[in-house]
Amino acid sequence: TMMAATLEPGPTPVVRGRAALFDAADLAPASPHANWDIAPDGTRFVVANQAPLTSVIYVLGWTEEVRRRQSAKP
């Protein structure tokens, strides 16, 4: 279960409250890094949930492609 906690900061932080956010059982584990991150302001987070990686696609020059497609619109 992904949890949110309210902390009291200090030399030894203290957990003052907890709340369950969602069931995380279906999230793929990631190692050596986490597959989630929290926004610097603490208001949002993102979770990567995908099948095992079988290929990588690199798209070079994608900004120019976007500009080209935007200028071609009627």
VMD Tcl script that builds the backbone (N, CA, C; Angstrom):
set m [mol new atoms 222]
animate dup $m
set s [atomselect $m all]
$s set {name element resname resid chain x y z} {
  {N N THR 1 A 0.841 -1.182 0.000}
  {CA C THR 1 A 0.000 0.000 0.000}
  {C C THR 1 A 0.878 1.234 0.000}
  {N N MET 2 A 0.607 2.166 -0.923}
  {CA C MET 2 A 1.323 3.446 -0.913}
  {C C MET 2 A 0.681 4.295 0.178}
  {N N MET 3 A 1.517 4.823 1.041}
  {CA C MET 3 A 1.038 5.573 2.195}
  {C C MET 3 A 1.521 7.017 2.136}
  {N N ALA 4 A 0.752 7.911 2.752}
  {CA C ALA 4 A 1.165 9.295 2.973}
  {C C ALA 4 A 1.322 9.454 4.475}
  {N N ALA 5 A 2.333 10.191 4.883}
  {CA C ALA 5 A 2.575 10.379 6.312}
  {C C ALA 5 A 2.750 11.855 6.624}
  {N N THR 6 A 2.281 12.255 7.784}
  {CA C THR 6 A 2.498 13.600 8.293}
  {C C THR 6 A 3.653 13.498 9.282}
  {N N LEU 7 A 4.708 14.275 9.020}
  {CA C LEU 7 A 5.901 14.201 9.853}
  {C C LEU 7 A 6.102 15.472 10.653}
  {N N GLU 8 A 6.631 15.301 11.835}
  {CA C GLU 8 A 7.100 16.430 12.642}
  {C C GLU 8 A 8.614 16.448 12.465}
  {N N PRO 9 A 9.140 17.475 11.777}
  {CA C PRO 9 A 10.575 17.488 11.519}
  {C C PRO 9 A 11.374 17.728 12.797}
  {N N GLY 10 A 12.629 17.402 12.735}
  {CA C GLY 10 A 13.529 17.610 13.855}
  {C C GLY 10 A 14.701 16.672 13.738}
  {N N PRO 11 A 15.586 16.676 14.728}
  {CA C PRO 11 A 16.739 15.774 14.690}
  {C C PRO 11 A 16.305 14.311 14.557}
  {N N THR 12 A 15.201 13.967 15.191}
  {CA C THR 12 A 14.596 12.645 15.052}
  {C C THR 12 A 13.153 12.866 14.612}
  {N N PRO 13 A 12.870 12.810 13.294}
  {CA C PRO 13 A 11.499 13.062 12.825}
  {C C PRO 13 A 10.503 12.089 13.464}
  {N N VAL 14 A 9.294 12.597 13.713}
  {CA C VAL 14 A 8.242 11.794 14.339}
  {C C VAL 14 A 7.050 11.731 13.386}
  {N N VAL 15 A 6.525 10.520 13.147}
  {CA C VAL 15 A 5.332 10.348 12.322}
  {C C VAL 15 A 4.117 10.694 13.174}
  {N N ARG 16 A 3.351 11.700 12.732}
  {CA C ARG 16 A 2.167 12.150 13.476}
  {C C ARG 16 A 0.862 11.641 12.875}
  {N N GLY 17 A 0.895 11.165 11.646}
  {CA C GLY 17 A -0.319 10.654 11.017}
  {C C GLY 17 A 0.015 9.866 9.767}
  {N N ARG 18 A -0.876 8.950 9.405}
  {CA C ARG 18 A -0.702 8.124 8.212}
  {C C ARG 18 A -2.034 8.011 7.485}
  {N N ALA 19 A -1.958 7.870 6.156}
  {CA C ALA 19 A -3.168 7.661 5.358}
  {C C ALA 19 A -2.815 6.774 4.174}
  {N N ALA 20 A -3.622 5.742 3.931}
  {CA C ALA 20 A -3.427 4.874 2.777}
  {C C ALA 20 A -3.853 5.622 1.520}
  {N N LEU 21 A -3.025 5.578 0.464}
  {CA C LEU 21 A -3.352 6.237 -0.788}
  {C C LEU 21 A -3.929 5.253 -1.804}
  {N N PHE 22 A -3.232 4.138 -2.060}
  {CA C PHE 22 A -3.732 3.138 -2.994}
  {C C PHE 22 A -2.945 1.847 -2.832}
  {N N ASP 23 A -3.498 0.778 -3.366}
  {CA C ASP 23 A -2.854 -0.533 -3.339}
  {C C ASP 23 A -1.702 -0.523 -4.343}
  {N N ALA 24 A -0.512 -0.821 -3.885}
  {CA C ALA 24 A 0.667 -0.791 -4.745}
  {C C ALA 24 A 1.126 -2.192 -5.143}
  {N N ALA 25 A 0.296 -3.205 -4.923}
  {CA C ALA 25 A 0.690 -4.589 -5.192}
  {C C ALA 25 A 0.990 -4.836 -6.669}
  {N N ASP 26 A 0.345 -4.111 -7.582}
  {CA C ASP 26 A 0.542 -4.343 -9.011}
  {C C ASP 26 A 1.695 -3.545 -9.612}
  {N N LEU 27 A 2.353 -2.727 -8.815}
  {CA C LEU 27 A 3.474 -1.939 -9.327}
  {C C LEU 27 A 4.700 -2.828 -9.474}
  {N N ALA 28 A 5.370 -2.691 -10.608}
  {CA C ALA 28 A 6.580 -3.471 -10.846}
  {C C ALA 28 A 7.700 -2.948 -9.957}
  {N N PRO 29 A 8.445 -3.842 -9.323}
  {CA C PRO 29 A 9.566 -3.374 -8.506}
  {C C PRO 29 A 10.658 -2.781 -9.383}
  {N N ALA 30 A 11.428 -1.875 -8.835}
  {CA C ALA 30 A 12.523 -1.253 -9.564}
  {C C ALA 30 A 13.767 -1.293 -8.682}
  {N N SER 31 A 14.878 -1.615 -9.287}
  {CA C SER 31 A 16.130 -1.664 -8.548}
  {C C SER 31 A 17.247 -1.275 -9.498}
  {N N PRO 32 A 18.161 -0.478 -9.139}
  {CA C PRO 32 A 18.502 0.000 -7.802}
  {C C PRO 32 A 17.832 1.321 -7.442}
  {N N HIS 33 A 16.878 1.794 -8.227}
  {CA C HIS 33 A 16.211 3.068 -7.960}
  {C C HIS 33 A 14.729 2.822 -7.697}
  {N N ALA 34 A 14.056 3.833 -7.221}
  {CA C ALA 34 A 12.608 3.746 -7.007}
  {C C ALA 34 A 11.889 3.971 -8.326}
  {N N ASN 35 A 10.673 3.441 -8.453}
  {CA C ASN 35 A 9.882 3.677 -9.656}
  {C C ASN 35 A 8.814 4.728 -9.388}
  {N N TRP 36 A 9.056 5.585 -8.416}
  {CA C TRP 36 A 8.141 6.671 -8.098}
  {C C TRP 36 A 8.961 7.865 -7.622}
  {N N ASP 37 A 8.340 9.049 -7.649}
  {CA C ASP 37 A 8.995 10.244 -7.151}
  {C C ASP 37 A 7.936 11.240 -6.713}
  {N N ILE 38 A 8.319 12.147 -5.855}
  {CA C ILE 38 A 7.420 13.158 -5.305}
  {C C ILE 38 A 7.853 14.523 -5.825}
  {N N ALA 39 A 6.878 15.369 -6.196}
  {CA C ALA 39 A 7.185 16.724 -6.650}
  {C C ALA 39 A 7.858 17.495 -5.519}
  {N N PRO 40 A 8.751 18.424 -5.854}
  {CA C PRO 40 A 9.453 19.190 -4.815}
  {C C PRO 40 A 8.515 19.893 -3.832}
  {N N ASP 41 A 7.330 20.307 -4.301}
  {CA C ASP 41 A 6.404 20.997 -3.391}
  {C C ASP 41 A 5.522 20.026 -2.613}
  {N N GLY 42 A 5.662 18.717 -2.866}
  {CA C GLY 42 A 4.922 17.707 -2.113}
  {C C GLY 42 A 3.461 17.560 -2.488}
  {N N THR 43 A 3.011 18.209 -3.559}
  {CA C THR 43 A 1.588 18.163 -3.914}
  {C C THR 43 A 1.245 17.055 -4.905}
  {N N ARG 44 A 2.262 16.489 -5.588}
  {CA C ARG 44 A 2.001 15.463 -6.594}
  {C C ARG 44 A 3.088 14.405 -6.532}
  {N N PHE 45 A 2.777 13.249 -7.108}
  {CA C PHE 45 A 3.804 12.234 -7.297}
  {C C PHE 45 A 3.503 11.470 -8.566}
  {N N VAL 46 A 4.512 10.794 -9.050}
  {CA C VAL 46 A 4.384 10.016 -10.266}
  {C C VAL 46 A 4.875 8.602 -9.971}
  {N N VAL 47 A 4.190 7.624 -10.570}
  {CA C VAL 47 A 4.555 6.226 -10.396}
  {C C VAL 47 A 4.704 5.613 -11.781}
  {N N ALA 48 A 5.834 4.957 -12.024}
  {CA C ALA 48 A 6.048 4.255 -13.285}
  {C C ALA 48 A 5.602 2.820 -13.104}
  {N N ASN 49 A 4.691 2.394 -13.959}
  {CA C ASN 49 A 4.189 1.031 -13.896}
  {C C ASN 49 A 4.163 0.508 -15.320}
  {N N GLN 50 A 5.078 -0.394 -15.620}
  {CA C GLN 50 A 5.153 -0.901 -16.982}
  {C C GLN 50 A 5.637 -2.333 -16.983}
  {N N ALA 51 A 5.475 -2.971 -18.118}
  {CA C ALA 51 A 5.980 -4.332 -18.305}
  {C C ALA 51 A 7.503 -4.271 -18.364}
  {N N PRO 52 A 8.140 -5.394 -18.179}
  {CA C PRO 52 A 9.605 -5.404 -18.285}
  {C C PRO 52 A 10.062 -4.815 -19.617}
  {N N LEU 53 A 11.132 -4.062 -19.585}
  {CA C LEU 53 A 11.659 -3.389 -20.764}
  {C C LEU 53 A 12.251 -4.399 -21.740}
  {N N THR 54 A 11.785 -4.369 -22.979}
  {CA C THR 54 A 12.311 -5.272 -24.002}
  {C C THR 54 A 13.023 -4.512 -25.107}
  {N N SER 55 A 12.773 -3.201 -25.204}
  {CA C SER 55 A 13.467 -2.395 -26.201}
  {C C SER 55 A 13.428 -0.935 -25.768}
  {N N VAL 56 A 14.333 -0.158 -26.333}
  {CA C VAL 56 A 14.399 1.277 -26.066}
  {C C VAL 56 A 14.343 1.986 -27.406}
  {N N ILE 57 A 13.503 3.018 -27.497}
  {CA C ILE 57 A 13.409 3.808 -28.723}
  {C C ILE 57 A 13.871 5.224 -28.402}
  {N N TYR 58 A 14.871 5.694 -29.113}
  {CA C TYR 58 A 15.365 7.058 -28.958}
  {C C TYR 58 A 14.777 7.896 -30.083}
  {N N VAL 59 A 14.225 9.043 -29.737}
  {CA C VAL 59 A 13.692 9.958 -30.746}
  {C C VAL 59 A 14.538 11.218 -30.694}
  {N N LEU 60 A 15.335 11.413 -31.724}
  {CA C LEU 60 A 16.202 12.581 -31.804}
  {C C LEU 60 A 15.522 13.656 -32.638}
  {N N GLY 61 A 15.693 14.887 -32.268}
  {CA C GLY 61 A 15.129 15.991 -33.025}
  {C C GLY 61 A 13.620 16.090 -32.933}
  {N N TRP 62 A 13.032 15.599 -31.844}
  {CA C TRP 62 A 11.574 15.575 -31.745}
  {C C TRP 62 A 10.985 16.975 -31.648}
  {N N THR 63 A 11.738 17.935 -31.097}
  {CA C THR 63 A 11.189 19.294 -31.009}
  {C C THR 63 A 10.990 19.888 -32.399}
  {N N GLU 64 A 11.929 19.617 -33.313}
  {CA C GLU 64 A 11.780 20.108 -34.682}
  {C C GLU 64 A 10.589 19.442 -35.363}
  {N N GLU 65 A 10.376 18.167 -35.091}
  {CA C GLU 65 A 9.215 17.460 -35.657}
  {C C GLU 65 A 7.913 18.084 -35.160}
  {N N VAL 66 A 7.846 18.438 -33.894}
  {CA C VAL 66 A 6.654 19.089 -33.349}
  {C C VAL 66 A 6.427 20.424 -34.023}
  {N N ARG 67 A 7.485 21.231 -34.174}
  {CA C ARG 67 A 7.360 22.525 -34.835}
  {C C ARG 67 A 6.868 22.353 -36.274}
  {N N ARG 68 A 7.421 21.371 -36.993}
  {CA C ARG 68 A 7.018 21.130 -38.370}
  {C C ARG 68 A 5.547 20.767 -38.451}
  {N N ARG 69 A 5.104 19.899 -37.556}
  {CA C ARG 69 A 3.701 19.478 -37.573}
  {C C ARG 69 A 2.764 20.622 -37.176}
  {N N GLN 70 A 3.206 21.455 -36.243}
  {CA C GLN 70 A 2.384 22.597 -35.832}
  {C C GLN 70 A 2.235 23.609 -36.971}
  {N N SER 71 A 3.308 23.846 -37.695}
  {CA C SER 71 A 3.229 24.826 -38.785}
  {C C SER 71 A 2.431 24.297 -39.973}
  {N N ALA 72 A 2.250 22.988 -40.085}
  {CA C ALA 72 A 1.498 22.391 -41.184}
  {C C ALA 72 A 0.000 22.368 -40.914}
  {N N LYS 73 A -0.416 22.682 -39.687}
  {CA C LYS 73 A -1.857 22.655 -39.362}
  {C C LYS 73 A -2.566 23.802 -40.063}
  {N N PRO 74 A -3.816 23.546 -40.518}
  {CA C PRO 74 A -4.579 24.613 -41.218}
  {C C PRO 74 A -4.987 25.727 -40.289}
}
mol reanalyze $m
mol bondsrecalc $m
mol representation Tube
mol addrep $m
